């Protein structure tokens, strides 16, 4: 290439670099990594990459990927691999393709009006040196490990106060480590609906409005979505407060600026709702609330015909506030990331790349000899949502204990039967869950439930350290770009819990006084949780 100055430079096209990177992973090599036969990989690639009807200009469909690939030691690069594949096959923002979020309506109103944290604040954000991309994005994020280590070490400065709103140490890096560090804080308050384990550490517990007690704007995603309102079903108790008002008042008491475009320096939650409804409808919140109750939902396709439910929005300026292109420095969908090249130079992350989980049999074979099973986590439970509802009698009756899925052949080799309590142990901790034999999981792999705690326990920790699977995580195993903790491929050992190898001589986890946890749906303690202890049948009728 001849530059403007007249000098010449030799460059390699990004497409060539990407092709060379892809060539490193022939289907046979991918088979060794994934366990998927090479021929199946070839068929899948051709089915996805070759358009069934080239005349339409559409690809062959979207790739549904969610939390599992993000909960890994290579989260950002995993997502980039998918997005690059989607882009080069013509499946980006097309009918049936990977469409992404929709802007228009409320979605375009939830912005801070360009106001950012002042430089003296953003420069102090923890972790910005190791994870520099968390730092410029709204200038407010740190990864959990860095914050907890600042509490532990006092470096680069000490952490003394925690304001907790729906936060949960049980999903932060290693749960046991997080608990020990949060205990060291000088002061902590939590705004919560109930006294979950993390809030046990708080000096003050502030009760908040339930979502049925809150007014809020409401949007339904999708190409033919609607927007309207969530109108409180009942008045909240007088001693509760909306989270937004709690934190606005805290900021006001500290004498700090509340970043908002509202006229008031410290707007109430309702005033902040009005900022949104005024922009979209020219109404205050109360006016819009009544409008919604009188007229129902607004069809976004009718209200925003140029932006809602459209495709190839990179061609019409919807990604770049009027200028065609993507939200990148080059305004292109970048295979070679100029952002990573800028913020993490010499990292080698510019191209999407595969990386073994930090403690896989390939990356850490010595550790995996001692801990031969590969553990994944995050199994969804129908009656619970993350750490919620274990204190509700009906939910706990349906699913009283945490379960670990084990291939029956593995279970037979270990002398484990359906329903047995088993120890799950890693280099970083061990907990117990009950065996759930399942042929749908590969030999050598187990699948564990997350976010367990035991509200029936009197201990401050509510027994999380006995059953919560995040106690087994390596806190330092993180995505090098985004800081996500690796929780999807952890080497563990598995063995049956017996009276001989269990505290209190009981395989069932016990409270500090030796009382076993609730483990059957007929445990009388469940009735004691009901209002007035009236019993399950009456509870259902109520």
HELIX and SHEET records of a PDB file:
HELIX    1   1 UNK A   14  UNK A   23  1                                  10    
HELIX    2   2 UNK A   27  UNK A   34  1                                   8    
HELIX    3   3 UNK A   38  UNK A   49  1                                  12    
HELIX    4   4 UNK A   54  UNK A   56  5                                   3    
HELIX    5   5 UNK A   67  UNK A   70  1                                   4    
HELIX    6   6 UNK A   75  UNK A   88  1                                  14    
HELIX    7   7 UNK A  106  UNK A  109  1                                   4    
HELIX    8   8 UNK A  119  UNK A  122  1                                   4    
HELIX    9   9 UNK A  132  UNK A  136  1                                   5    
HELIX   10  10 UNK A  144  UNK A  153  1                                  10    
HELIX   11  11 UNK A  169  UNK A  171  5                                   3    
HELIX   12  12 UNK A  175  UNK A  182  1                                   8    
HELIX   13  13 UNK A  198  UNK A  201  5                                   4    
HELIX   14  14 UNK A  211  UNK A  213  5                                   3    
HELIX   15  15 UNK A  243  UNK A  254  1                                  12    
HELIX   16  16 UNK A  269  UNK A  281  1                                  13    
HELIX   17  17 UNK A  285  UNK A  295  1                                  11    
HELIX   18  18 UNK A  300  UNK A  303  1                                   4    
HELIX   19  19 UNK A  313  UNK A  315  5                                   3    
HELIX   20  20 UNK A  338  UNK A  343  1                                   6    
HELIX   21  21 UNK A  365  UNK A  370  1                                   6    
HELIX   22  22 UNK A  393  UNK A  398  1                                   6    
HELIX   23  23 UNK A  408  UNK A  414  1                                   7    
HELIX   24  24 UNK A  464  UNK A  467  1                                   4    
HELIX   25  25 UNK A  469  UNK A  472  5                                   4    
HELIX   26  26 UNK A  503  UNK A  505  5                                   3    
HELIX   27  27 UNK A  525  UNK A  528  1                                   4    
HELIX   28  28 UNK A  531  UNK A  533  5                                   3    
HELIX   29  29 UNK A  536  UNK A  541  1                                   6    
SHEET    1   A 3 UNK A 161  UNK A 165  0                                        
SHEET    2   A 3 UNK A 187  UNK A 192  1                                        
SHEET    3   A 3 UNK A 204  UNK A 207  1                                        
SHEET    1   B 3 UNK A 216  UNK A 219  0                                        
SHEET    2   B 3 UNK A 226  UNK A 230 -1                                        
SHEET    3   B 3 UNK A 298  UNK A 299 -1                                        
SHEET    1   C 7 UNK A 373  UNK A 377  0                                        
SHEET    2   C 7 UNK A 445  UNK A 448  1                                        
SHEET    3   C 7 UNK A 403  UNK A 406 -1                                        
SHEET    4   C 7 UNK A 429  UNK A 437  1                                        
SHEET    5   C 7 UNK A 421  UNK A 426 -1                                        
SHEET    6   C 7 UNK A 490  UNK A 496 -1                                        
SHEET    7   C 7 UNK A 373  UNK A 377 -1                                        
END                                                                             
